[in-house]
Amino acid sequence: MNTLEAAYIFSISLLVIATLINGAIHLQSRINAYTRSALESEINSHEADGEKIFKPENFIREISLFEQDVDPAE
């Protein structure tokens, strides 16, 4: 009887381990897909005809327009 119970416990342990490994592989593939797409968009933004997603020069220009209203002497 102990052998049968040990076999059940061993099979359940293997099932849990396999489930955890499968989840880790799935998560890793999702991370790789996101990283690949982000890297491709970054590479495309540096091409001559590429469109940048984040344009820091526009952000700095907008902030400088807001800061013109503030008097630094005050």
C-alpha positions in Angstrom: 0.0 0.0 0.0 2.9 2.4 0.7 4.2 1.9 -2.8 0.9 2.9 -4.3 0.6 6.0 -2.2 4.2 6.9 -3.0 3.4 6.5 -6.7 0.4 8.9 -6.4 2.5 11.5 -4.5 5.4 11.2 -7.0 3.0 11.6 -10.0 1.3 14.6 -8.5 4.7 16.1 -7.7 5.8 15.6 -11.3 2.5 17.1 -12.6 3.1 20.2 -10.4 6.7 20.5 -11.6 5.7 20.1 -15.2 2.9 22.8 -14.8 5.4 25.2 -13.3 7.9 24.7 -16.1 5.2 25.1 -18.7 4.1 28.4 -17.1 7.7 29.6 -16.9 8.3 28.8 -20.6 5.0 30.6 -21.6 5.9 33.6 -19.6 9.4 33.7 -21.1 8.0 33.5 -24.6 5.7 36.5 -23.9 8.6 38.5 -22.5 10.7 37.7 -25.6 7.9 38.7 -27.9 7.4 42.0 -26.1 11.1 42.7 -26.1 11.5 41.8 -29.7 8.6 44.1 -30.8 10.0 47.0 -28.6 13.5 46.5 -30.1 12.2 46.4 -33.6 10.2 49.6 -33.1 13.3 51.3 -31.6 15.5 50.2 -34.5 12.9 51.4 -37.0 12.7 54.8 -35.2 16.4 55.4 -35.9 16.1 54.8 -39.7 15.9 57.7 -42.0 12.2 57.4 -42.7 11.3 55.9 -39.3 8.8 57.5 -37.0 9.8 58.0 -33.4 7.3 57.1 -30.7 8.7 59.3 -28.0 10.0 62.6 -29.3 11.9 64.3 -26.4 12.5 67.5 -28.4 8.7 68.1 -28.6 8.4 67.4 -24.9 11.1 69.8 -24.0 9.6 72.5 -26.3 6.2 72.1 -24.5 7.8 72.3 -21.1 9.8 75.4 -22.1 6.5 77.1 -23.3 4.9 76.5 -19.9 8.0 77.7 -18.0 8.0 81.0 -19.9 5.0 82.1 -17.8 6.9 81.6 -14.6 9.2 84.5 -13.4 12.4 83.0 -12.0 12.9 86.2 -9.8 9.8 85.4 -7.8 
